[in-house]
Amino acid sequence: MLYYYAIFTVFAIVAYMIVVDKNVAIYINLMIRYAGVQIKRAWWIARFHPNNPFSKLMMRWNVWKMTRELEKTLKISSKDLTDSKK
């Protein structure tokens, strides 16, 4: 119960500051946008960093897909191209 009163008090103080001073509203808006930019930045780093296992897996899938499409267009099999003696 005390938790809810504390949260309500914090939001009431912030709402009062927004009503009294326009700069607080601008600051809060900028901080929300900044948080969104940081979340997007983290998502891009997670997706496209070269040492990330997820990006390596995606690259393997893309290469595998391109290989299958190339095999279909050239009507060959990659198994015929590999050396089976090794």
PyMOL Python script that loads the backbone (N, CA, C, O; Angstrom):
from pymol import cmd

cmd.read_pdbstr("""\
ATOM      1  N   MET A   1       0.819  -1.185   0.000  1.00  0.00           N
ATOM      2  CA  MET A   1       0.000   0.000   0.000  1.00  0.00           C
ATOM      3  C   MET A   1       0.869   1.257   0.000  1.00  0.00           C
ATOM      4  O   MET A   1       0.572   2.235  -0.686  1.00  0.00           O
ATOM      5  N   LEU A   2       1.936   1.211   0.774  1.00  0.00           N
ATOM      6  CA  LEU A   2       2.844   2.346   0.835  1.00  0.00           C
ATOM      7  C   LEU A   2       3.515   2.573  -0.516  1.00  0.00           C
ATOM      8  O   LEU A   2       3.793   3.710  -0.899  1.00  0.00           O
ATOM      9  N   TYR A   3       3.770   1.482  -1.232  1.00  0.00           N
ATOM     10  CA  TYR A   3       4.369   1.562  -2.566  1.00  0.00           C
ATOM     11  C   TYR A   3       3.500   2.394  -3.508  1.00  0.00           C
ATOM     12  O   TYR A   3       4.010   3.246  -4.235  1.00  0.00           O
ATOM     13  N   TYR A   4       2.211   2.151  -3.498  1.00  0.00           N
ATOM     14  CA  TYR A   4       1.303   2.881  -4.378  1.00  0.00           C
ATOM     15  C   TYR A   4       1.224   4.364  -4.012  1.00  0.00           C
ATOM     16  O   TYR A   4       1.145   5.220  -4.893  1.00  0.00           O
ATOM     17  N   TYR A   5       1.246   4.661  -2.727  1.00  0.00           N
ATOM     18  CA  TYR A   5       1.260   6.059  -2.304  1.00  0.00           C
ATOM     19  C   TYR A   5       2.541   6.753  -2.750  1.00  0.00           C
ATOM     20  O   TYR A   5       2.510   7.916  -3.152  1.00  0.00           O
ATOM     21  N   ALA A   6       3.653   6.055  -2.681  1.00  0.00           N
ATOM     22  CA  ALA A   6       4.924   6.638  -3.096  1.00  0.00           C
ATOM     23  C   ALA A   6       4.925   6.928  -4.597  1.00  0.00           C
ATOM     24  O   ALA A   6       5.361   7.995  -5.028  1.00  0.00           O
ATOM     25  N   ILE A   7       4.439   5.984  -5.381  1.00  0.00           N
ATOM     26  CA  ILE A   7       4.374   6.193  -6.832  1.00  0.00           C
ATOM     27  C   ILE A   7       3.409   7.323  -7.171  1.00  0.00           C
ATOM     28  O   ILE A   7       3.709   8.166  -8.017  1.00  0.00           O
ATOM     29  N   PHE A   8       2.262   7.342  -6.520  1.00  0.00           N
ATOM     30  CA  PHE A   8       1.301   8.415  -6.751  1.00  0.00           C
ATOM     31  C   PHE A   8       1.886   9.776  -6.389  1.00  0.00           C
ATOM     32  O   PHE A   8       1.663  10.759  -7.096  1.00  0.00           O
ATOM     33  N   THR A   9       2.628   9.834  -5.297  1.00  0.00           N
ATOM     34  CA  THR A   9       3.252  11.087  -4.877  1.00  0.00           C
ATOM     35  C   THR A   9       4.273  11.560  -5.902  1.00  0.00           C
ATOM     36  O   THR A   9       4.316  12.745  -6.233  1.00  0.00           O
ATOM     37  N   VAL A  10       5.088  10.653  -6.401  1.00  0.00           N
ATOM     38  CA  VAL A  10       6.093  11.020  -7.410  1.00  0.00           C
ATOM     39  C   VAL A  10       5.407  11.541  -8.669  1.00  0.00           C
ATOM     40  O   VAL A  10       5.805  12.577  -9.201  1.00  0.00           O
ATOM     41  N   PHE A  11       4.398  10.851  -9.143  1.00  0.00           N
ATOM     42  CA  PHE A  11       3.695  11.303 -10.343  1.00  0.00           C
ATOM     43  C   PHE A  11       2.937  12.606 -10.103  1.00  0.00           C
ATOM     44  O   PHE A  11       2.830  13.431 -11.011  1.00  0.00           O
ATOM     45  N   ALA A  12       2.419  12.800  -8.911  1.00  0.00           N
ATOM     46  CA  ALA A  12       1.736  14.056  -8.600  1.00  0.00           C
ATOM     47  C   ALA A  12       2.722  15.217  -8.609  1.00  0.00           C
ATOM     48  O   ALA A  12       2.409  16.298  -9.108  1.00  0.00           O
ATOM     49  N   ILE A  13       3.912  14.993  -8.056  1.00  0.00           N
ATOM     50  CA  ILE A  13       4.931  16.050  -8.056  1.00  0.00           C
ATOM     51  C   ILE A  13       5.366  16.369  -9.482  1.00  0.00           C
ATOM     52  O   ILE A  13       5.504  17.538  -9.839  1.00  0.00           O
ATOM     53  N   VAL A  14       5.584  15.345 -10.293  1.00  0.00           N
ATOM     54  CA  VAL A  14       5.988  15.565 -11.691  1.00  0.00           C
ATOM     55  C   VAL A  14       4.871  16.286 -12.451  1.00  0.00           C
ATOM     56  O   VAL A  14       5.148  17.197 -13.231  1.00  0.00           O
ATOM     57  N   ALA A  15       3.632  15.897 -12.236  1.00  0.00           N
ATOM     58  CA  ALA A  15       2.510  16.563 -12.911  1.00  0.00           C
ATOM     59  C   ALA A  15       2.421  18.022 -12.492  1.00  0.00           C
ATOM     60  O   ALA A  15       2.175  18.889 -13.330  1.00  0.00           O
ATOM     61  N   TYR A  16       2.616  18.304 -11.220  1.00  0.00           N
ATOM     62  CA  TYR A  16       2.604  19.683 -10.739  1.00  0.00           C
ATOM     63  C   TYR A  16       3.728  20.494 -11.381  1.00  0.00           C
ATOM     64  O   TYR A  16       3.521  21.641 -11.775  1.00  0.00           O
ATOM     65  N   MET A  17       4.922  19.896 -11.486  1.00  0.00           N
ATOM     66  CA  MET A  17       6.057  20.599 -12.107  1.00  0.00           C
ATOM     67  C   MET A  17       5.797  20.862 -13.590  1.00  0.00           C
ATOM     68  O   MET A  17       6.204  21.898 -14.114  1.00  0.00           O
ATOM     69  N   ILE A  18       5.125  19.936 -14.263  1.00  0.00           N
ATOM     70  CA  ILE A  18       4.799  20.138 -15.682  1.00  0.00           C
ATOM     71  C   ILE A  18       3.825  21.298 -15.834  1.00  0.00           C
ATOM     72  O   ILE A  18       3.968  22.117 -16.742  1.00  0.00           O
ATOM     73  N   VAL A  19       2.829  21.370 -14.943  1.00  0.00           N
ATOM     74  CA  VAL A  19       1.846  22.451 -15.021  1.00  0.00           C
ATOM     75  C   VAL A  19       2.489  23.800 -14.729  1.00  0.00           C
ATOM     76  O   VAL A  19       2.169  24.795 -15.379  1.00  0.00           O
ATOM     77  N   VAL A  20       3.385  23.837 -13.765  1.00  0.00           N
ATOM     78  CA  VAL A  20       4.002  25.089 -13.345  1.00  0.00           C
ATOM     79  C   VAL A  20       5.056  25.561 -14.344  1.00  0.00           C
ATOM     80  O   VAL A  20       5.109  26.744 -14.679  1.00  0.00           O
ATOM     81  N   ASP A  21       5.895  24.641 -14.821  1.00  0.00           N
ATOM     82  CA  ASP A  21       7.011  25.034 -15.684  1.00  0.00           C
ATOM     83  C   ASP A  21       6.953  24.248 -16.992  1.00  0.00           C
ATOM     84  O   ASP A  21       6.942  23.017 -16.978  1.00  0.00           O
ATOM     85  N   LYS A  22       6.916  24.950 -18.111  1.00  0.00           N
ATOM     86  CA  LYS A  22       6.837  24.323 -19.428  1.00  0.00           C
ATOM     87  C   LYS A  22       8.116  23.560 -19.764  1.00  0.00           C
ATOM     88  O   LYS A  22       8.071  22.576 -20.502  1.00  0.00           O
ATOM     89  N   ASN A  23       9.243  23.997 -19.235  1.00  0.00           N
ATOM     90  CA  ASN A  23      10.519  23.347 -19.534  1.00  0.00           C
ATOM     91  C   ASN A  23      10.580  21.915 -19.007  1.00  0.00           C
ATOM     92  O   ASN A  23      11.272  21.075 -19.583  1.00  0.00           O
ATOM     93  N   VAL A  24       9.876  21.632 -17.936  1.00  0.00           N
ATOM     94  CA  VAL A  24       9.845  20.270 -17.398  1.00  0.00           C
ATOM     95  C   VAL A  24       9.158  19.333 -18.380  1.00  0.00           C
ATOM     96  O   VAL A  24       9.606  18.203 -18.575  1.00  0.00           O
ATOM     97  N   ALA A  25       8.080  19.788 -18.995  1.00  0.00           N
ATOM     98  CA  ALA A  25       7.387  18.963 -19.991  1.00  0.00           C
ATOM     99  C   ALA A  25       8.296  18.705 -21.187  1.00  0.00           C
ATOM    100  O   ALA A  25       8.337  17.592 -21.713  1.00  0.00           O
ATOM    101  N   ILE A  26       9.025  19.733 -21.616  1.00  0.00           N
ATOM    102  CA  ILE A  26       9.955  19.568 -22.746  1.00  0.00           C
ATOM    103  C   ILE A  26      11.058  18.579 -22.368  1.00  0.00           C
ATOM    104  O   ILE A  26      11.425  17.721 -23.172  1.00  0.00           O
ATOM    105  N   TYR A  27      11.585  18.696 -21.152  1.00  0.00           N
ATOM    106  CA  TYR A  27      12.644  17.799 -20.692  1.00  0.00           C
ATOM    107  C   TYR A  27      12.159  16.348 -20.634  1.00  0.00           C
ATOM    108  O   TYR A  27      12.861  15.439 -21.076  1.00  0.00           O
ATOM    109  N   ILE A  28      10.969  16.135 -20.093  1.00  0.00           N
ATOM    110  CA  ILE A  28      10.432  14.773 -19.995  1.00  0.00           C
ATOM    111  C   ILE A  28      10.207  14.192 -21.392  1.00  0.00           C
ATOM    112  O   ILE A  28      10.494  13.019 -21.633  1.00  0.00           O
ATOM    113  N   ASN A  29       9.696  15.010 -22.304  1.00  0.00           N
ATOM    114  CA  ASN A  29       9.502  14.559 -23.681  1.00  0.00           C
ATOM    115  C   ASN A  29      10.843  14.165 -24.309  1.00  0.00           C
ATOM    116  O   ASN A  29      10.938  13.132 -24.972  1.00  0.00           O
ATOM    117  N   LEU A  30      11.875  14.982 -24.102  1.00  0.00           N
ATOM    118  CA  LEU A  30      13.192  14.669 -24.657  1.00  0.00           C
ATOM    119  C   LEU A  30      13.783  13.400 -24.047  1.00  0.00           C
ATOM    120  O   LEU A  30      14.429  12.618 -24.746  1.00  0.00           O
ATOM    121  N   MET A  31      13.567  13.193 -22.758  1.00  0.00           N
ATOM    122  CA  MET A  31      14.101  11.992 -22.109  1.00  0.00           C
ATOM    123  C   MET A  31      13.388  10.729 -22.613  1.00  0.00           C
ATOM    124  O   MET A  31      14.012   9.679 -22.759  1.00  0.00           O
ATOM    125  N   ILE A  32      12.094  10.835 -22.873  1.00  0.00           N
ATOM    126  CA  ILE A  32      11.361   9.690 -23.433  1.00  0.00           C
ATOM    127  C   ILE A  32      11.879   9.381 -24.833  1.00  0.00           C
ATOM    128  O   ILE A  32      12.074   8.217 -25.182  1.00  0.00           O
ATOM    129  N   ARG A  33      12.101  10.418 -25.634  1.00  0.00           N
ATOM    130  CA  ARG A  33      12.667  10.202 -26.974  1.00  0.00           C
ATOM    131  C   ARG A  33      14.077   9.637 -26.895  1.00  0.00           C
ATOM    132  O   ARG A  33      14.439   8.767 -27.687  1.00  0.00           O
ATOM    133  N   TYR A  34      14.875  10.119 -25.949  1.00  0.00           N
ATOM    134  CA  TYR A  34      16.241   9.624 -25.765  1.00  0.00           C
ATOM    135  C   TYR A  34      16.225   8.139 -25.398  1.00  0.00           C
ATOM    136  O   TYR A  34      17.029   7.360 -25.910  1.00  0.00           O
ATOM    137  N   ALA A  35      15.314   7.754 -24.516  1.00  0.00           N
ATOM    138  CA  ALA A  35      15.190   6.343 -24.141  1.00  0.00           C
ATOM    139  C   ALA A  35      14.809   5.502 -25.364  1.00  0.00           C
ATOM    140  O   ALA A  35      15.325   4.399 -25.546  1.00  0.00           O
ATOM    141  N   GLY A  36      13.906   6.025 -26.199  1.00  0.00           N
ATOM    142  CA  GLY A  36      13.536   5.294 -27.416  1.00  0.00           C
ATOM    143  C   GLY A  36      14.707   5.126 -28.360  1.00  0.00           C
ATOM    144  O   GLY A  36      14.875   4.067 -28.965  1.00  0.00           O
ATOM    145  N   VAL A  37      15.524   6.170 -28.491  1.00  0.00           N
ATOM    146  CA  VAL A  37      16.709   6.090 -29.352  1.00  0.00           C
ATOM    147  C   VAL A  37      17.698   5.071 -28.804  1.00  0.00           C
ATOM    148  O   VAL A  37      18.291   4.315 -29.573  1.00  0.00           O
ATOM    149  N   GLN A  38      17.885   5.039 -27.496  1.00  0.00           N
ATOM    150  CA  GLN A  38      18.815   4.084 -26.902  1.00  0.00           C
ATOM    151  C   GLN A  38      18.321   2.646 -27.060  1.00  0.00           C
ATOM    152  O   GLN A  38      19.123   1.733 -27.256  1.00  0.00           O
ATOM    153  N   ILE A  39      17.015   2.443 -26.976  1.00  0.00           N
ATOM    154  CA  ILE A  39      16.461   1.099 -27.176  1.00  0.00           C
ATOM    155  C   ILE A  39      16.666   0.666 -28.631  1.00  0.00           C
ATOM    156  O   ILE A  39      17.052  -0.473 -28.893  1.00  0.00           O
ATOM    157  N   LYS A  40      16.406   1.580 -29.582  1.00  0.00           N
ATOM    158  CA  LYS A  40      16.636   1.254 -30.987  1.00  0.00           C
ATOM    159  C   LYS A  40      18.110   0.984 -31.255  1.00  0.00           C
ATOM    160  O   LYS A  40      18.443   0.087 -32.030  1.00  0.00           O
ATOM    161  N   ARG A  41      18.999   1.752 -30.623  1.00  0.00           N
ATOM    162  CA  ARG A  41      20.439   1.558 -30.781  1.00  0.00           C
ATOM    163  C   ARG A  41      20.851   0.173 -30.283  1.00  0.00           C
ATOM    164  O   ARG A  41      21.612  -0.531 -30.948  1.00  0.00           O
ATOM    165  N   ALA A  42      20.348  -0.211 -29.121  1.00  0.00           N
ATOM    166  CA  ALA A  42      20.674  -1.531 -28.570  1.00  0.00           C
ATOM    167  C   ALA A  42      20.151  -2.636 -29.476  1.00  0.00           C
ATOM    168  O   ALA A  42      20.817  -3.655 -29.653  1.00  0.00           O
ATOM    169  N   TRP A  43      18.960  -2.448 -30.055  1.00  0.00           N
ATOM    170  CA  TRP A  43      18.399  -3.445 -30.968  1.00  0.00           C
ATOM    171  C   TRP A  43      19.259  -3.580 -32.220  1.00  0.00           C
ATOM    172  O   TRP A  43      19.498  -4.692 -32.689  1.00  0.00           O
ATOM    173  N   TRP A  44      19.733  -2.443 -32.772  1.00  0.00           N
ATOM    174  CA  TRP A  44      20.587  -2.491 -33.967  1.00  0.00           C
ATOM    175  C   TRP A  44      21.919  -3.162 -33.650  1.00  0.00           C
ATOM    176  O   TRP A  44      22.428  -3.942 -34.455  1.00  0.00           O
ATOM    177  N   ILE A  45      22.479  -2.866 -32.493  1.00  0.00           N
ATOM    178  CA  ILE A  45      23.744  -3.505 -32.109  1.00  0.00           C
ATOM    179  C   ILE A  45      23.534  -5.004 -31.945  1.00  0.00           C
ATOM    180  O   ILE A  45      24.371  -5.799 -32.374  1.00  0.00           O
ATOM    181  N   ALA A  46      22.442  -5.388 -31.336  1.00  0.00           N
ATOM    182  CA  ALA A  46      22.168  -6.818 -31.140  1.00  0.00           C
ATOM    183  C   ALA A  46      21.987  -7.532 -32.468  1.00  0.00           C
ATOM    184  O   ALA A  46      22.391  -8.686 -32.616  1.00  0.00           O
ATOM    185  N   ARG A  47      21.381  -6.851 -33.438  1.00  0.00           N
ATOM    186  CA  ARG A  47      21.118  -7.492 -34.727  1.00  0.00           C
ATOM    187  C   ARG A  47      22.321  -7.516 -35.653  1.00  0.00           C
ATOM    188  O   ARG A  47      22.515  -8.495 -36.373  1.00  0.00           O
ATOM    189  N   PHE A  48      23.131  -6.471 -35.655  1.00  0.00           N
ATOM    190  CA  PHE A  48      24.122  -6.325 -36.710  1.00  0.00           C
ATOM    191  C   PHE A  48      25.574  -6.345 -36.262  1.00  0.00           C
ATOM    192  O   PHE A  48      26.456  -6.163 -37.101  1.00  0.00           O
ATOM    193  N   HIS A  49      25.868  -6.555 -34.994  1.00  0.00           N
ATOM    194  CA  HIS A  49      27.260  -6.621 -34.569  1.00  0.00           C
ATOM    195  C   HIS A  49      27.873  -7.917 -35.097  1.00  0.00           C
ATOM    196  O   HIS A  49      27.265  -8.981 -34.971  1.00  0.00           O
ATOM    197  N   PRO A  50      29.083  -7.842 -35.693  1.00  0.00           N
ATOM    198  CA  PRO A  50      29.641  -9.045 -36.332  1.00  0.00           C
ATOM    199  C   PRO A  50      29.973 -10.180 -35.371  1.00  0.00           C
ATOM    200  O   PRO A  50      29.982 -11.338 -35.790  1.00  0.00           O
ATOM    201  N   ASN A  51      30.242  -9.902 -34.121  1.00  0.00           N
ATOM    202  CA  ASN A  51      30.590 -10.967 -33.177  1.00  0.00           C
ATOM    203  C   ASN A  51      29.390 -11.516 -32.428  1.00  0.00           C
ATOM    204  O   ASN A  51      29.545 -12.296 -31.488  1.00  0.00           O
ATOM    205  N   ASN A  52      28.209 -11.119 -32.832  1.00  0.00           N
ATOM    206  CA  ASN A  52      26.995 -11.564 -32.180  1.00  0.00           C
ATOM    207  C   ASN A  52      26.544 -12.903 -32.769  1.00  0.00           C
ATOM    208  O   ASN A  52      26.466 -13.028 -33.991  1.00  0.00           O
ATOM    209  N   PRO A  53      26.249 -13.896 -31.947  1.00  0.00           N
ATOM    210  CA  PRO A  53      25.804 -15.193 -32.476  1.00  0.00           C
ATOM    211  C   PRO A  53      24.523 -15.099 -33.301  1.00  0.00           C
ATOM    212  O   PRO A  53      24.357 -15.834 -34.275  1.00  0.00           O
ATOM    213  N   PHE A  54      23.627 -14.210 -32.923  1.00  0.00           N
ATOM    214  CA  PHE A  54      22.379 -14.050 -33.665  1.00  0.00           C
ATOM    215  C   PHE A  54      22.648 -13.567 -35.088  1.00  0.00           C
ATOM    216  O   PHE A  54      22.055 -14.075 -36.039  1.00  0.00           O
ATOM    217  N   SER A  55      23.548 -12.578 -35.236  1.00  0.00           N
ATOM    218  CA  SER A  55      23.845 -12.079 -36.579  1.00  0.00           C
ATOM    219  C   SER A  55      24.581 -13.129 -37.402  1.00  0.00           C
ATOM    220  O   SER A  55      24.376 -13.221 -38.612  1.00  0.00           O
ATOM    221  N   LYS A  56      25.433 -13.918 -36.761  1.00  0.00           N
ATOM    222  CA  LYS A  56      26.116 -14.999 -37.478  1.00  0.00           C
ATOM    223  C   LYS A  56      25.106 -16.036 -37.979  1.00  0.00           C
ATOM    224  O   LYS A  56      25.212 -16.520 -39.106  1.00  0.00           O
ATOM    225  N   LEU A  57      24.138 -16.369 -37.144  1.00  0.00           N
ATOM    226  CA  LEU A  57      23.107 -17.323 -37.542  1.00  0.00           C
ATOM    227  C   LEU A  57      22.284 -16.783 -38.702  1.00  0.00           C
ATOM    228  O   LEU A  57      21.984 -17.511 -39.648  1.00  0.00           O
ATOM    229  N   MET A  58      21.919 -15.505 -38.631  1.00  0.00           N
ATOM    230  CA  MET A  58      21.155 -14.895 -39.722  1.00  0.00           C
ATOM    231  C   MET A  58      21.968 -14.904 -41.021  1.00  0.00           C
ATOM    232  O   MET A  58      21.419 -15.156 -42.093  1.00  0.00           O
ATOM    233  N   MET A  59      23.264 -14.633 -40.929  1.00  0.00           N
ATOM    234  CA  MET A  59      24.107 -14.651 -42.120  1.00  0.00           C
ATOM    235  C   MET A  59      24.174 -16.061 -42.713  1.00  0.00           C
ATOM    236  O   MET A  59      24.124 -16.229 -43.931  1.00  0.00           O
ATOM    237  N   ARG A  60      24.288 -17.073 -41.849  1.00  0.00           N
ATOM    238  CA  ARG A  60      24.301 -18.461 -42.350  1.00  0.00           C
ATOM    239  C   ARG A  60      22.998 -18.802 -43.069  1.00  0.00           C
ATOM    240  O   ARG A  60      23.009 -19.440 -44.122  1.00  0.00           O
ATOM    241  N   TRP A  61      21.873 -18.369 -42.488  1.00  0.00           N
ATOM    242  CA  TRP A  61      20.584 -18.637 -43.127  1.00  0.00           C
ATOM    243  C   TRP A  61      20.495 -17.938 -44.487  1.00  0.00           C
ATOM    244  O   TRP A  61      20.005 -18.517 -45.456  1.00  0.00           O
ATOM    245  N   ASN A  62      20.969 -16.700 -44.554  1.00  0.00           N
ATOM    246  CA  ASN A  62      20.935 -15.970 -45.830  1.00  0.00           C
ATOM    247  C   ASN A  62      21.826 -16.628 -46.870  1.00  0.00           C
ATOM    248  O   ASN A  62      21.442 -16.739 -48.035  1.00  0.00           O
ATOM    249  N   VAL A  63      23.013 -17.067 -46.462  1.00  0.00           N
ATOM    250  CA  VAL A  63      23.915 -17.745 -47.396  1.00  0.00           C
ATOM    251  C   VAL A  63      23.312 -19.073 -47.844  1.00  0.00           C
ATOM    252  O   VAL A  63      23.389 -19.421 -49.022  1.00  0.00           O
ATOM    253  N   TRP A  64      22.716 -19.814 -46.917  1.00  0.00           N
ATOM    254  CA  TRP A  64      22.088 -21.085 -47.270  1.00  0.00           C
ATOM    255  C   TRP A  64      20.950 -20.857 -48.267  1.00  0.00           C
ATOM    256  O   TRP A  64      20.808 -21.609 -49.232  1.00  0.00           O
ATOM    257  N   LYS A  65      20.142 -19.823 -48.035  1.00  0.00           N
ATOM    258  CA  LYS A  65      19.033 -19.512 -48.933  1.00  0.00           C
ATOM    259  C   LYS A  65      19.538 -19.110 -50.313  1.00  0.00           C
ATOM    260  O   LYS A  65      18.995 -19.553 -51.325  1.00  0.00           O
ATOM    261  N   MET A  66      20.579 -18.269 -50.361  1.00  0.00           N
ATOM    262  CA  MET A  66      21.142 -17.866 -51.659  1.00  0.00           C
ATOM    263  C   MET A  66      21.746 -19.055 -52.395  1.00  0.00           C
ATOM    264  O   MET A  66      21.661 -19.140 -53.620  1.00  0.00           O
ATOM    265  N   THR A  67      22.354 -19.971 -51.649  1.00  0.00           N
ATOM    266  CA  THR A  67      22.926 -21.167 -52.268  1.00  0.00           C
ATOM    267  C   THR A  67      21.840 -22.025 -52.898  1.00  0.00           C
ATOM    268  O   THR A  67      21.995 -22.501 -54.022  1.00  0.00           O
ATOM    269  N   ARG A  68      20.749 -22.223 -52.182  1.00  0.00           N
ATOM    270  CA  ARG A  68      19.643 -23.020 -52.723  1.00  0.00           C
ATOM    271  C   ARG A  68      19.039 -22.361 -53.970  1.00  0.00           C
ATOM    272  O   ARG A  68      18.719 -23.046 -54.942  1.00  0.00           O
ATOM    273  N   GLU A  69      18.887 -21.039 -53.941  1.00  0.00           N
ATOM    274  CA  GLU A  69      18.353 -20.343 -55.118  1.00  0.00           C
ATOM    275  C   GLU A  69      19.307 -20.443 -56.305  1.00  0.00           C
ATOM    276  O   GLU A  69      18.868 -20.620 -57.441  1.00  0.00           O
ATOM    277  N   LEU A  70      20.597 -20.334 -56.050  1.00  0.00           N
ATOM    278  CA  LEU A  70      21.583 -20.453 -57.123  1.00  0.00           C
ATOM    279  C   LEU A  70      21.596 -21.869 -57.693  1.00  0.00           C
ATOM    280  O   LEU A  70      21.719 -22.057 -58.903  1.00  0.00           O
ATOM    281  N   GLU A  71      21.471 -22.852 -56.821  1.00  0.00           N
ATOM    282  CA  GLU A  71      21.396 -24.234 -57.305  1.00  0.00           C
ATOM    283  C   GLU A  71      20.179 -24.444 -58.195  1.00  0.00           C
ATOM    284  O   GLU A  71      20.266 -25.148 -59.201  1.00  0.00           O
ATOM    285  N   LYS A  72      19.062 -23.854 -57.846  1.00  0.00           N
ATOM    286  CA  LYS A  72      17.854 -23.996 -58.663  1.00  0.00           C
ATOM    287  C   LYS A  72      18.013 -23.306 -60.013  1.00  0.00           C
ATOM    288  O   LYS A  72      17.609 -23.849 -61.042  1.00  0.00           O
ATOM    289  N   THR A  73      18.600 -22.110 -60.011  1.00  0.00           N
ATOM    290  CA  THR A  73      18.731 -21.386 -61.279  1.00  0.00           C
ATOM    291  C   THR A  73      19.768 -22.034 -62.192  1.00  0.00           C
ATOM    292  O   THR A  73      19.583 -22.062 -63.409  1.00  0.00           O
ATOM    293  N   LEU A  74      20.863 -22.559 -61.618  1.00  0.00           N
ATOM    294  CA  LEU A  74      21.895 -23.193 -62.443  1.00  0.00           C
ATOM    295  C   LEU A  74      21.653 -24.683 -62.640  1.00  0.00           C
ATOM    296  O   LEU A  74      22.355 -25.333 -63.414  1.00  0.00           O
ATOM    297  N   LYS A  75      20.663 -25.222 -61.943  1.00  0.00           N
ATOM    298  CA  LYS A  75      20.297 -26.637 -62.026  1.00  0.00           C
ATOM    299  C   LYS A  75      21.490 -27.540 -61.726  1.00  0.00           C
ATOM    300  O   LYS A  75      21.783 -28.479 -62.467  1.00  0.00           O
ATOM    301  N   ILE A  76      22.170 -27.232 -60.620  1.00  0.00           N
ATOM    302  CA  ILE A  76      23.284 -28.061 -60.155  1.00  0.00           C
ATOM    303  C   ILE A  76      23.049 -28.401 -58.698  1.00  0.00           C
ATOM    304  O   ILE A  76      22.144 -27.864 -58.060  1.00  0.00           O
ATOM    305  N   SER A  77      23.866 -29.291 -58.183  1.00  0.00           N
ATOM    306  CA  SER A  77      23.802 -29.652 -56.779  1.00  0.00           C
ATOM    307  C   SER A  77      25.140 -29.334 -56.138  1.00  0.00           C
ATOM    308  O   SER A  77      26.186 -29.632 -56.714  1.00  0.00           O
ATOM    309  N   SER A  78      25.125 -28.739 -54.962  1.00  0.00           N
ATOM    310  CA  SER A  78      26.380 -28.404 -54.292  1.00  0.00           C
ATOM    311  C   SER A  78      27.094 -29.671 -53.826  1.00  0.00           C
ATOM    312  O   SER A  78      28.299 -29.642 -53.574  1.00  0.00           O
ATOM    313  N   LYS A  79      26.371 -30.775 -53.709  1.00  0.00           N
ATOM    314  CA  LYS A  79      27.005 -32.036 -53.320  1.00  0.00           C
ATOM    315  C   LYS A  79      27.948 -32.524 -54.415  1.00  0.00           C
ATOM    316  O   LYS A  79      28.945 -33.181 -54.118  1.00  0.00           O
ATOM    317  N   ASP A  80      27.649 -32.216 -55.671  1.00  0.00           N
ATOM    318  CA  ASP A  80      28.519 -32.603 -56.778  1.00  0.00           C
ATOM    319  C   ASP A  80      29.811 -31.777 -56.794  1.00  0.00           C
ATOM    320  O   ASP A  80      30.826 -32.222 -57.328  1.00  0.00           O
ATOM    321  N   LEU A  81      29.773 -30.605 -56.223  1.00  0.00           N
ATOM    322  CA  LEU A  81      30.924 -29.707 -56.244  1.00  0.00           C
ATOM    323  C   LEU A  81      31.903 -29.952 -55.131  1.00  0.00           C
ATOM    324  O   LEU A  81      33.044 -29.498 -55.218  1.00  0.00           O
ATOM    325  N   THR A  82      31.510 -30.652 -54.082  1.00  0.00           N
ATOM    326  CA  THR A  82      32.390 -30.880 -52.952  1.00  0.00           C
ATOM    327  C   THR A  82      33.243 -32.117 -53.188  1.00  0.00           C
ATOM    328  O   THR A  82      32.858 -33.035 -53.914  1.00  0.00           O
ATOM    329  N   ASP A  83      34.399 -32.116 -52.561  1.00  0.00           N
ATOM    330  CA  ASP A  83      35.317 -33.257 -52.694  1.00  0.00           C
ATOM    331  C   ASP A  83      34.936 -34.294 -51.629  1.00  0.00           C
ATOM    332  O   ASP A  83      35.040 -34.019 -50.434  1.00  0.00           O
ATOM    333  N   SER A  84      34.506 -35.458 -52.048  1.00  0.00           N
ATOM    334  CA  SER A  84      34.048 -36.474 -51.096  1.00  0.00           C
ATOM    335  C   SER A  84      35.200 -37.314 -50.546  1.00  0.00           C
ATOM    336  O   SER A  84      34.985 -38.139 -49.658  1.00  0.00           O
ATOM    337  N   LYS A  85      36.421 -37.119 -51.057  1.00  0.00           N
ATOM    338  CA  LYS A  85      37.566 -37.910 -50.590  1.00  0.00           C
ATOM    339  C   LYS A  85      38.128 -37.408 -49.263  1.00  0.00           C
ATOM    340  O   LYS A  85      38.844 -38.143 -48.583  1.00  0.00           O
ATOM    341  N   LYS A  86      37.825 -36.202 -48.893  1.00  0.00           N
ATOM    342  CA  LYS A  86      38.398 -35.651 -47.653  1.00  0.00           C
ATOM    343  C   LYS A  86      37.744 -36.177 -46.463  1.00  0.00           C
ATOM    344  O   LYS A  86      38.110 -35.813 -45.345  1.00  0.00           O
TER     345      LYS A  86
END
""", "prot")
cmd.dss("prot")
cmd.show_as("cartoon", "prot")
cmd.util.cbc("prot")
cmd.orient("prot")
